[in-house]
Structure formats: C-alpha cells, structure tokens
Amino acid sequence: MGTALPYEVVKVIEEAVQDPEKAAKVIRAIEEGLGVVREEAKAQKEVVKAELKDELTKELVTKADLEILRREMREEMARLEAKFEARFVRLEIWLKVMVGVMIAGFTLFNPGFHQFLKAILSSMGT
C-alpha cells in the first residue's frame, strides 16, 4: 500500500536520522502516508470527474436546445419577412404615386400638351 520514496530522499532521511531503525520507521511512515494520499486522490478523482461531467452537461447545448433556437429563429425570420413585405408594399404604392405625379406634372406644365389639348377640344366643336 505504501509508495516507495526515491533513493535520494531515502538517503537524505538516513543522513538526517542517524539511527538506522528510526530512519527506516520514518521512511515507512512517509511511504504509507503517501500511499494513503494516493488512494484518496484516486477516490477523489472519480468524484471530481463526475462533478465536472455534471457541470459541463449543464453548460452544453443539447439537440432540444438547438431545436428551440431554430424554431425561435424561424419565427423571427417570418416576422421580419412580413414586416419587410408590408414596407415594400407601401414603398411600391408611394413609387406609383410619385410616378403619377411626375407624369401629371410633365404633362400639365408642358406647353405642347396645352396646344394638343386645344386642338382636340376645337376639333370636337367646342
């Protein structure tokens, strides 16, 4: 269950603790402690993985979320198309009115048109 310490660490402990039996006990205690820490880390790793997966799943977009977004976008596009169509129809009407006004203006204020109109009226006997 313990974790072997690197050779350099063992040598430092043996030099620091002059009694070989005490040094061996210190080394075993450290190795066992590291083993316990490693096992606890493995257990926590699975817990952290599960928590991380849960959090990521909450943040990720699902197919259902995408379908809701698509539907909302289609509805918005249809609304904008209807609004554009209504404005386009109004613009088309104004354009026709303006063309009519321009034609009337060119016709009514054209001296040639006045003479043409007089000729027609005089030929009718008025």
Rosetta constraint file for C-alpha pairs under 8 A:
AtomPair CA 1 CA 32 HARMONIC 6.57 0.50
AtomPair CA 1 CA 35 HARMONIC 5.54 0.50
AtomPair CA 1 CA 36 HARMONIC 7.53 0.50
AtomPair CA 2 CA 28 HARMONIC 7.60 0.50
AtomPair CA 2 CA 31 HARMONIC 4.81 0.50
AtomPair CA 2 CA 32 HARMONIC 4.12 0.50
AtomPair CA 2 CA 33 HARMONIC 7.15 0.50
AtomPair CA 2 CA 34 HARMONIC 6.54 0.50
AtomPair CA 2 CA 35 HARMONIC 4.37 0.50
AtomPair CA 2 CA 36 HARMONIC 7.44 0.50
AtomPair CA 3 CA 31 HARMONIC 4.77 0.50
AtomPair CA 3 CA 32 HARMONIC 6.44 0.50
AtomPair CA 3 CA 34 HARMONIC 5.90 0.50
AtomPair CA 3 CA 35 HARMONIC 5.11 0.50
AtomPair CA 4 CA 31 HARMONIC 5.83 0.50
AtomPair CA 5 CA 9 HARMONIC 6.39 0.50
AtomPair CA 5 CA 10 HARMONIC 6.44 0.50
AtomPair CA 5 CA 27 HARMONIC 7.67 0.50
AtomPair CA 5 CA 31 HARMONIC 6.40 0.50
AtomPair CA 6 CA 10 HARMONIC 6.46 0.50
AtomPair CA 7 CA 11 HARMONIC 6.23 0.50
AtomPair CA 8 CA 12 HARMONIC 6.32 0.50
AtomPair CA 9 CA 13 HARMONIC 6.29 0.50
AtomPair CA 10 CA 14 HARMONIC 6.15 0.50
AtomPair CA 10 CA 27 HARMONIC 6.81 0.50
AtomPair CA 11 CA 15 HARMONIC 6.12 0.50
AtomPair CA 12 CA 16 HARMONIC 6.09 0.50
AtomPair CA 13 CA 17 HARMONIC 5.92 0.50
AtomPair CA 13 CA 23 HARMONIC 6.30 0.50
AtomPair CA 13 CA 26 HARMONIC 7.84 0.50
AtomPair CA 13 CA 27 HARMONIC 7.33 0.50
AtomPair CA 14 CA 18 HARMONIC 6.25 0.50
AtomPair CA 14 CA 19 HARMONIC 7.74 0.50
AtomPair CA 14 CA 20 HARMONIC 6.71 0.50
AtomPair CA 14 CA 23 HARMONIC 5.32 0.50
AtomPair CA 14 CA 24 HARMONIC 7.81 0.50
AtomPair CA 17 CA 22 HARMONIC 6.83 0.50
AtomPair CA 17 CA 23 HARMONIC 5.40 0.50
AtomPair CA 18 CA 22 HARMONIC 7.94 0.50
AtomPair CA 18 CA 23 HARMONIC 7.18 0.50
AtomPair CA 19 CA 23 HARMONIC 6.13 0.50
AtomPair CA 20 CA 24 HARMONIC 6.07 0.50
AtomPair CA 21 CA 25 HARMONIC 6.27 0.50
AtomPair CA 22 CA 26 HARMONIC 6.18 0.50
AtomPair CA 23 CA 27 HARMONIC 6.09 0.50
AtomPair CA 24 CA 28 HARMONIC 6.07 0.50
AtomPair CA 25 CA 29 HARMONIC 6.02 0.50
AtomPair CA 26 CA 30 HARMONIC 6.14 0.50
AtomPair CA 27 CA 31 HARMONIC 6.07 0.50
AtomPair CA 28 CA 32 HARMONIC 5.97 0.50
AtomPair CA 29 CA 33 HARMONIC 6.01 0.50
AtomPair CA 30 CA 34 HARMONIC 6.09 0.50
AtomPair CA 31 CA 35 HARMONIC 6.18 0.50
AtomPair CA 32 CA 36 HARMONIC 6.25 0.50
AtomPair CA 33 CA 37 HARMONIC 6.20 0.50
AtomPair CA 34 CA 38 HARMONIC 6.03 0.50
AtomPair CA 35 CA 39 HARMONIC 6.22 0.50
AtomPair CA 36 CA 40 HARMONIC 6.12 0.50
AtomPair CA 37 CA 41 HARMONIC 6.04 0.50
AtomPair CA 38 CA 42 HARMONIC 6.25 0.50
AtomPair CA 39 CA 43 HARMONIC 6.32 0.50
AtomPair CA 40 CA 44 HARMONIC 6.08 0.50
AtomPair CA 41 CA 45 HARMONIC 5.91 0.50
AtomPair CA 42 CA 46 HARMONIC 6.87 0.50
AtomPair CA 43 CA 47 HARMONIC 6.84 0.50
AtomPair CA 44 CA 48 HARMONIC 6.00 0.50
AtomPair CA 45 CA 49 HARMONIC 6.01 0.50
AtomPair CA 46 CA 50 HARMONIC 6.15 0.50
AtomPair CA 47 CA 51 HARMONIC 6.19 0.50
AtomPair CA 48 CA 52 HARMONIC 5.93 0.50
AtomPair CA 49 CA 53 HARMONIC 6.04 0.50
AtomPair CA 50 CA 54 HARMONIC 6.15 0.50
AtomPair CA 51 CA 55 HARMONIC 6.19 0.50
AtomPair CA 52 CA 56 HARMONIC 6.05 0.50
AtomPair CA 53 CA 57 HARMONIC 5.99 0.50
AtomPair CA 54 CA 58 HARMONIC 6.40 0.50
AtomPair CA 55 CA 59 HARMONIC 6.52 0.50
AtomPair CA 56 CA 60 HARMONIC 6.03 0.50
AtomPair CA 61 CA 65 HARMONIC 5.94 0.50
AtomPair CA 61 CA 66 HARMONIC 6.92 0.50
AtomPair CA 62 CA 66 HARMONIC 6.36 0.50
AtomPair CA 63 CA 67 HARMONIC 6.17 0.50
AtomPair CA 64 CA 68 HARMONIC 6.25 0.50
AtomPair CA 65 CA 69 HARMONIC 6.24 0.50
AtomPair CA 66 CA 70 HARMONIC 6.07 0.50
AtomPair CA 67 CA 71 HARMONIC 6.14 0.50
AtomPair CA 68 CA 72 HARMONIC 6.19 0.50
AtomPair CA 69 CA 73 HARMONIC 6.08 0.50
AtomPair CA 70 CA 74 HARMONIC 6.11 0.50
AtomPair CA 71 CA 75 HARMONIC 6.18 0.50
AtomPair CA 72 CA 76 HARMONIC 6.15 0.50
AtomPair CA 73 CA 77 HARMONIC 6.02 0.50
AtomPair CA 74 CA 78 HARMONIC 6.10 0.50
AtomPair CA 75 CA 79 HARMONIC 6.18 0.50
AtomPair CA 76 CA 80 HARMONIC 6.12 0.50
AtomPair CA 77 CA 81 HARMONIC 6.00 0.50
AtomPair CA 78 CA 82 HARMONIC 6.17 0.50
AtomPair CA 79 CA 83 HARMONIC 6.21 0.50
AtomPair CA 80 CA 84 HARMONIC 5.99 0.50
AtomPair CA 81 CA 85 HARMONIC 5.98 0.50
AtomPair CA 82 CA 86 HARMONIC 6.19 0.50
AtomPair CA 83 CA 87 HARMONIC 6.31 0.50
AtomPair CA 84 CA 88 HARMONIC 5.97 0.50
AtomPair CA 85 CA 89 HARMONIC 6.14 0.50
AtomPair CA 86 CA 90 HARMONIC 6.36 0.50
AtomPair CA 87 CA 91 HARMONIC 6.09 0.50
AtomPair CA 88 CA 92 HARMONIC 6.05 0.50
AtomPair CA 89 CA 93 HARMONIC 6.25 0.50
AtomPair CA 90 CA 94 HARMONIC 6.24 0.50
AtomPair CA 91 CA 95 HARMONIC 6.05 0.50
AtomPair CA 92 CA 96 HARMONIC 6.29 0.50
AtomPair CA 93 CA 97 HARMONIC 6.25 0.50
AtomPair CA 94 CA 98 HARMONIC 6.05 0.50
AtomPair CA 95 CA 99 HARMONIC 6.14 0.50
AtomPair CA 96 CA 100 HARMONIC 6.11 0.50
AtomPair CA 97 CA 101 HARMONIC 6.14 0.50
AtomPair CA 98 CA 102 HARMONIC 6.07 0.50
AtomPair CA 99 CA 103 HARMONIC 6.10 0.50
AtomPair CA 100 CA 104 HARMONIC 6.05 0.50
AtomPair CA 101 CA 105 HARMONIC 5.94 0.50
AtomPair CA 102 CA 106 HARMONIC 6.07 0.50
AtomPair CA 103 CA 107 HARMONIC 5.97 0.50
AtomPair CA 104 CA 108 HARMONIC 5.80 0.50
AtomPair CA 105 CA 109 HARMONIC 5.89 0.50
AtomPair CA 106 CA 110 HARMONIC 5.89 0.50
AtomPair CA 107 CA 113 HARMONIC 6.20 0.50
AtomPair CA 108 CA 113 HARMONIC 6.92 0.50
AtomPair CA 108 CA 114 HARMONIC 7.37 0.50
AtomPair CA 109 CA 113 HARMONIC 7.83 0.50
AtomPair CA 110 CA 114 HARMONIC 6.76 0.50
AtomPair CA 111 CA 115 HARMONIC 6.51 0.50
AtomPair CA 112 CA 116 HARMONIC 6.17 0.50
AtomPair CA 113 CA 117 HARMONIC 6.04 0.50
AtomPair CA 114 CA 118 HARMONIC 6.21 0.50
AtomPair CA 115 CA 119 HARMONIC 6.13 0.50
AtomPair CA 116 CA 120 HARMONIC 6.32 0.50
AtomPair CA 117 CA 121 HARMONIC 6.18 0.50
AtomPair CA 118 CA 122 HARMONIC 5.93 0.50
AtomPair CA 119 CA 123 HARMONIC 6.08 0.50
AtomPair CA 120 CA 124 HARMONIC 6.36 0.50
AtomPair CA 121 CA 125 HARMONIC 6.74 0.50
AtomPair CA 121 CA 126 HARMONIC 5.99 0.50
AtomPair CA 122 CA 126 HARMONIC 5.46 0.50
